[in-house]
Amino acid sequence: MTTTDLSEFHTPGRGRGIFDVFIWRYLLGLLVRKGTQTRYRNSALGWTWSYVKPAAQFSVYYLVMGIFLQFHRDIENFAVYLFAGIVVVNFFNEAFGNATRAITDNRALVKKIYLPRELFPIAAVIGAFIHFLPQGAILLVVCILLGWTPTVTGIAAICAAVAIVGLFSLGLGLFFGALNVVYRDAQNFVEIIQVFSTWSVPVLYTYQMVQSQTPGWFYNIYMANPLAVAVELLHEAMWRPTAGNPFPAPDGLMQNGIIALVACAVSLVAGQWVFRKLERRFAQEL
């Protein structure tokens, strides 16, 4: 009696989670392309909105914080300081929000065929990174005009900041994206987190204000926030080299960066675990 070799086959409906993305990378590319092409479909300005919206946000913050509250006097090159923080927060909010809605927005595919469901939130984060690039390009051009020159340390800090935001938003996106299918209240929690994200990082103020006005334990928790670390890494890489007499970086910034990457890895593992636990219910709940 002959036996059939089943070593090349996989059990239907069960994969290896995020690791399957490497196998399904062609489909991932299609999802990313679909997301970027349909984002501004039937829009008169199209990709110009990638510049208009952050420019409007920056103008409001600069007017209120820079002019009305006189931060432009206390913080040299306040415009660069502010915009460097805004691009980080915008990247996180878009990646996190889109990843949370990725499963429900693609319910037609989820209900009809099997494919690694992690592809959807990962494609959402990559799409958010693509939309982050025009804002990052503007920041880079302005810094170059102000005398910024690339260094190994600065480029490493930029890469670390982008990696922290991308991994952290993906971990949270997997966690809340799975919960959002079963419990639609999860979307409300996500919106609350997005509101706090702007004010929980040194964008509209400096980390020194937190350090001087709060107990030490609170400041340590504040600086344990991966987004706060990402913002300060970008300030260290882009703003401080262009400011003549900037205030120093937080003590132990590089160590905090390593801690933030570890925290991102933990959020990614936790998000994947919850996602895997609930994904069997996706088609039924949708």
Steps between C-alpha positions, in 0.01 A plus 500: 500500500648834394489806719475859384769745600320787675810681622449788256139556606372710789192457714228726352427813698810487720826667418807630674372849561729786410760259361261413216539853369833398345324224307208720396711807424359534148147527638628743764635718220160493330324605822744786554458613139122483531505706818722773355315518167151519651588739781434814295293353218253754353682774690583826325823557694602134521837447668521871573290425809806323643656846520192715565373325814830496694564859384165610641565314824845653529365852434242474778746361754768753407256790527369392841814359661767693314346846466229528766694315771837630379667159471688621194703722735582224748575226244736587219377386158166419661348431157741207445451379858122505456486344154739219596256400774194539281626260232564233766155540655328504159683184395393322818138616491453405135677164530327408825154611384522334159637175648213490749243532220687277254300182564156662506581712193594181308212287627411385148838330454512368855161328465558348156856365485778395732818700514713611794285768660812672634559620143229764541636688805857466372397646164325783687818585693712491182245727330522744790880497467469585130280797590751599768778531241383833345487659846840357587637633169380852584664479843824377344511778238437770762772359727749486212426865421570580865841332483422142599757242389451123530697303756503131582351571842231723356395254231492219759276715721263569209481130410442408866220757532323374187542136608361573847190672364440235234539201732306660785207594276500151345497330840214717623327469162503119515367508857221752449432386143409153626293642787325739261352206309348344811442811713437817302567705815869449423481775238400750769806406709718548192363850445572588864858372465543709185388812687747431780782427254536867408521618860697212649819578305730807495355669194303800630730533800843377610589195703664734751159641593386150593823433685477820708127492572441134586643240743792291382294182469251675271778633279652150475163362388465789255838427342418129484236586239641377166345798318673748732830324436439505122428874506814575701709280269377703203567823689851376572557410136330793323429793732800527733758508215313797347451696824784721618451452874246222557422348837667160545344167418344301786746300705535144375317563171673213320426263789139615490502427128605141565233469771243640258594241236460226762159644595404499130603134473286418804201685352553314172505160672195586711313636199580191293388271784161672535462515123563126467256424780216693338562459126290180477198713588564771244288359216217418740500840670527693175 
